[in-house]
Amino acid sequence: MTEAQPNVQQIVAFLDDFLESRDFRDVSYNGLQVAGSKHIKKIVTACTASLEAIDTALELNADMLLVHHGLFWKGADPRLVGNYYQRVKTLIKGKINLVAYHLPLDAHFSHGNNAYLAQILGADKLDYVVPGDKTSIAMRAQLFEGLTVSEITAILCERLDTRVQVIGNISSDMMLDDLLICSGSGSSFLDNDKQPTYQALITGDVNEQTYHMAVETGTVVFVVGHHASEQVAINNLGALVAEKFGLEHHATHFSYEKDLPSFTVESLDSADEE
């Protein structure tokens, strides 16, 4: 071990400052959630502290797992039983620090989940849904030349490695230039907005009423998958940390939503006939 290797407190302090985590009221315990090795040489990043992600960190002999969805949430059952026991046991066994940032990563203006979705669509103007207020989380993106529904769908499918559902009364050549973006579970913005002024919402997953709100208000909703909408920014954040502190970095990629099987009665009948 060399003196040049940073300790976990230095990295967490940098992330707290960079993400301005203290400005957010969050259900996540942001920062260090499980303590491991004091000094850090290798970090792994993942959207969620799943056992698959933790096992990956263990196999790679990582000292830190940096995630968007950690293990500990305010108001959640704190008991370490079942699969949560296995997750924590594996972290402790491998001396892996678990560090998580939730809303601060969603909202970060340059490296956040929402910012990334805006960037891949080539947004020309970007602000928070409440202008200037990062704690409002979601972002309003303006595309000066606009993109069609088909073009937006293709970009999201390719850059997020996912399947995209599109909700609303739409045509593939419909032009859109005013978008509301909220990664993860962001449909409540439309669900609670009886007169939306934006043309489209891009989010991870939606509620039942979102379909009706989209159709009745003329809003297009792009549903890209919760995990898919939030797995790239955490990897980009890990790359930033690795560069600053001279660390090894491994970015995970799990295409969960794209890989989920989808069935209809007709498809099952066809499979039986074969």
C-alpha positions as MATLAB code, in Angstrom:
seq = 'MTEAQPNVQQIVAFLDDFLESRDFRDVSYNGLQVAGSKHIKKIVTACTASLEAIDTALELNADMLLVHHGLFWKGADPRLVGNYYQRVKTLIKGKINLVAYHLPLDAHFSHGNNAYLAQILGADKLDYVVPGDKTSIAMRAQLFEGLTVSEITAILCERLDTRVQVIGNISSDMMLDDLLICSGSGSSFLDNDKQPTYQALITGDVNEQTYHMAVETGTVVFVVGHHASEQVAINNLGALVAEKFGLEHHATHFSYEKDLPSFTVESLDSADEE';
ca = [
       0.000    0.000    0.000;
       1.340    3.416   -0.902;
       0.681    6.783    0.635;
      -0.793    7.880   -2.698;
      -3.809    5.622   -2.274;
      -6.772    7.678   -1.046;
      -8.849    6.603    1.911;
     -12.590    6.148    1.762;
     -13.243    9.344    3.719;
     -11.432   11.411    1.087;
     -13.489    9.939   -1.731;
     -16.797   10.313    0.116;
     -15.921   13.909    1.029;
     -15.216   14.644   -2.635;
     -18.510   13.071   -3.727;
     -20.486   14.867   -1.016;
     -19.069   18.162   -2.238;
     -19.313   17.432   -5.973;
     -22.916   16.205   -5.767;
     -23.893   18.766   -3.094;
     -25.590   15.918   -1.268;
     -26.320   17.910    1.883;
     -28.762   20.115   -0.048;
     -31.198   17.231   -0.644;
     -33.902   15.719    1.536;
     -33.651   12.092    0.521;
     -35.002    8.716    1.610;
     -31.555    7.277    0.878;
     -28.694    7.369    3.345;
     -26.287    9.029    0.935;
     -22.565    8.452    1.326;
     -20.869    5.521    3.048;
     -23.381    2.785    3.919;
     -21.108   -0.183    4.659;
     -17.476    0.258    5.719;
     -14.695   -1.846    4.220;
     -11.027   -1.357    3.427;
      -9.622    1.939    4.649;
      -7.656    2.677    1.484;
      -9.050    2.491   -2.034;
      -7.300    1.186   -5.131;
     -10.155   -0.199   -7.246;
     -13.817    0.818   -7.510;
     -16.762   -0.848   -9.207;
     -19.870    1.109  -10.170;
     -23.428   -0.166  -10.584;
     -26.926    1.273  -10.568;
     -28.068   -0.932   -7.681;
     -26.321   -2.727   -4.821;
     -27.727   -6.058   -5.971;
     -26.043   -9.321   -5.085;
     -24.953   -9.578   -8.721;
     -23.191   -6.208   -8.507;
     -21.679   -7.038   -5.111;
     -20.425  -10.407   -6.373;
     -18.851   -8.616   -9.334;
     -17.032   -6.254   -6.971;
     -15.863   -9.232   -4.909;
     -14.587  -11.129   -7.956;
     -12.650   -8.062   -9.089;
     -11.131   -7.512   -5.622;
     -12.626   -4.026   -5.525;
     -12.303   -1.854   -2.438;
     -15.441    0.175   -3.148;
     -18.814   -0.364   -4.796;
     -20.307    2.984   -5.814;
     -24.041    2.827   -6.570;
     -27.162    4.902   -7.137;
     -29.488    2.582   -5.178;
     -27.889    1.540   -1.903;
     -29.101   -0.874    0.762;
     -30.381    1.443    3.465;
     -33.423    3.693    3.157;
     -35.186    5.840    5.714;
     -38.406    4.190    6.857;
     -37.512    0.810    5.334;
     -37.228   -2.467    7.239;
     -33.662   -2.380    8.672;
     -33.390   -6.108    9.466;
     -30.465   -7.910    7.850;
     -32.238  -11.117    6.881;
     -32.700  -13.093    3.683;
     -31.074  -11.647    0.592;
     -30.136   -8.411    2.401;
     -28.100  -10.452    4.873;
     -26.333  -12.107    1.941;
     -25.571   -8.741    0.364;
     -24.105   -7.241    3.537;
     -22.275  -10.468    4.416;
     -20.587  -10.470    1.002;
     -19.592   -6.816    1.326;
     -18.070   -7.384    4.755;
     -16.355  -10.596    3.661;
     -14.686   -8.755    0.796;
     -13.967   -5.610    2.838;
     -15.857   -3.669    0.186;
     -17.032   -0.154    1.011;
     -20.581    0.494   -0.182;
     -21.160    4.125   -1.151;
     -24.516    5.332   -2.496;
     -25.937    8.579   -3.878;
     -29.603    8.790   -4.835;
     -31.317   12.144   -5.492;
     -28.027   14.075   -5.643;
     -27.032   11.936   -8.635;
     -30.448   12.177  -10.270;
     -30.265   15.954  -10.188;
     -26.612   16.812  -10.859;
     -26.496   19.327  -13.687;
     -23.569   17.830  -15.613;
     -23.108   14.242  -14.369;
     -26.623   13.304  -13.246;
     -29.087   10.748  -14.565;
     -31.425   13.371  -15.999;
     -28.568   15.397  -17.458;
     -27.251   12.328  -19.269;
     -30.643   11.629  -20.859;
     -30.773   15.244  -22.031;
     -27.212   15.103  -23.364;
     -27.732   12.032  -25.550;
     -30.728   13.755  -27.156;
     -28.627   16.843  -27.901;
     -30.540   19.252  -25.674;
     -29.727   22.868  -26.544;
     -31.217   24.380  -23.390;
     -31.509   22.691  -20.016;
     -32.882   23.742  -16.641;
     -34.658   22.180  -13.704;
     -38.428   21.790  -13.744;
     -38.425   24.537  -11.115;
     -35.932   26.863  -12.809;
     -32.642   27.080  -10.950;
     -33.717   24.660   -8.195;
     -31.753   21.407   -8.270;
     -33.886   19.942   -5.478;
     -36.835   19.817   -7.905;
     -34.835   16.934   -9.490;
     -36.483   16.679  -12.938;
     -35.181   18.679  -15.901;
     -36.775   20.590  -18.757;
     -34.875   20.102  -22.025;
     -35.301   22.179  -25.178;
     -34.297   20.810  -28.591;
     -34.067   23.769  -30.954;
     -34.401   21.683  -34.134;
     -36.564   18.976  -32.593;
     -36.574   15.218  -33.062;
     -39.307   12.855  -34.176;
     -40.808   10.255  -31.862;
     -39.043    7.623  -33.934;
     -35.663    9.388  -33.664;
     -35.934    9.834  -29.894;
     -36.927    6.197  -29.467;
     -33.972    4.998  -31.536;
     -31.488    7.121  -29.566;
     -32.825    5.913  -26.225;
     -32.813    2.261  -27.303;
     -29.247    2.438  -28.569;
     -27.600    4.610  -25.908;
     -29.341    2.976  -22.945;
     -29.296   -0.579  -24.342;
     -32.968   -1.001  -23.559;
     -36.443   -1.442  -24.972;
     -38.625    1.664  -25.043;
     -42.385    1.818  -24.652;
     -44.094    4.907  -26.041;
     -47.435    5.999  -24.590;
     -49.889    8.515  -26.030;
     -51.721    9.405  -29.220;
     -48.647    9.462  -31.424;
     -47.224    9.005  -34.880;
     -43.616    8.041  -35.525;
     -42.922   11.301  -37.408;
     -44.380   13.586  -34.728;
     -41.832   16.336  -33.963;
     -40.908   17.066  -30.336;
     -38.708   19.856  -28.980;
     -39.828   20.413  -25.361;
     -39.175   17.507  -22.988;
     -39.496   16.835  -19.276;
     -36.894   14.327  -18.097;
     -36.996   12.382  -14.843;
     -35.070    9.123  -14.563;
     -36.354    6.241  -12.455;
     -39.956    6.606  -11.272;
     -40.807   10.008  -12.706;
     -44.351    9.592  -13.950;
     -45.815   11.468  -10.972;
     -44.848   14.724  -12.687;
     -47.392   14.005  -15.425;
     -49.824   12.142  -13.161;
     -50.252   15.296  -11.067;
     -50.164   17.828  -13.912;
     -53.581   18.416  -15.457;
     -52.248   21.001  -17.931;
     -48.663   20.066  -18.850;
     -46.802   22.625  -20.936;
     -44.148   20.182  -22.181;
     -44.694   17.876  -25.156;
     -43.130   14.704  -23.808;
     -41.903   12.971  -20.662;
     -38.907   10.630  -20.572;
     -38.782    8.404  -17.507;
     -37.930    4.925  -16.263;
     -41.298    3.499  -15.234;
     -44.889    4.682  -14.954;
     -48.091    4.251  -12.975;
     -51.452    3.009  -14.244;
     -52.892    6.515  -14.486;
     -49.974    7.723  -16.592;
     -51.484    6.142  -19.704;
     -54.707    8.103  -19.304;
     -52.914   11.363  -18.508;
     -50.724   10.951  -21.592;
     -53.655   10.282  -23.915;
     -55.941   12.941  -22.439;
     -53.339   15.736  -22.279;
     -51.650   14.950  -25.591;
     -48.316   14.209  -23.918;
     -45.925   11.596  -25.307;
     -44.327    9.379  -22.640;
     -41.132    7.429  -23.312;
     -40.709    4.582  -20.797;
     -37.108    3.353  -20.923;
     -36.875    1.156  -17.810;
     -35.951    2.296  -14.307;
     -32.571    0.572  -14.259;
     -31.694    1.542  -17.827;
     -32.423    5.199  -17.125;
     -30.021    5.272  -14.180;
     -27.087    3.013  -14.912;
     -24.904    5.183  -17.171;
     -24.485    8.268  -14.972;
     -23.167    6.254  -12.014;
     -20.563    4.692  -14.316;
     -19.576    8.143  -15.569;
     -19.295    9.325  -11.968;
     -17.046    6.373  -11.197;
     -14.801    7.288  -14.114;
     -14.548   10.833  -12.755;
     -13.569    9.563   -9.294;
     -11.046    7.140  -10.762;
      -9.393    9.872  -12.802;
      -9.220   12.300   -9.885;
      -7.747    9.813   -7.421;
      -5.763    7.595   -9.786;
      -7.875    4.469   -9.223;
      -8.805    1.419  -11.249;
     -12.454    1.504  -12.293;
     -14.790   -1.201  -13.557;
     -18.197   -0.103  -14.873;
     -20.915   -2.755  -14.763;
     -23.670   -3.071  -17.332;
     -26.849   -5.081  -16.825;
     -29.539   -4.844  -19.531;
     -32.297   -6.116  -17.260;
     -35.303   -4.507  -18.919;
     -34.217   -5.381  -22.451;
     -33.603   -8.997  -21.482;
     -36.945   -9.544  -19.737;
     -39.116  -11.990  -21.694;
     -42.423  -10.637  -22.935;
     -45.413  -12.848  -23.663;
     -48.908  -12.637  -25.087;
     -51.483  -15.403  -25.373;
     -50.777  -15.503  -29.120;
     -47.014  -15.862  -28.631;
     -47.499  -18.652  -26.104;
     -49.890  -20.452  -28.452;
     -47.361  -20.131  -31.287;
     -44.601  -21.535  -29.085;
     -46.787  -24.507  -28.135;
     -47.531  -25.219  -31.807;
     -43.817  -25.309  -32.614;
];
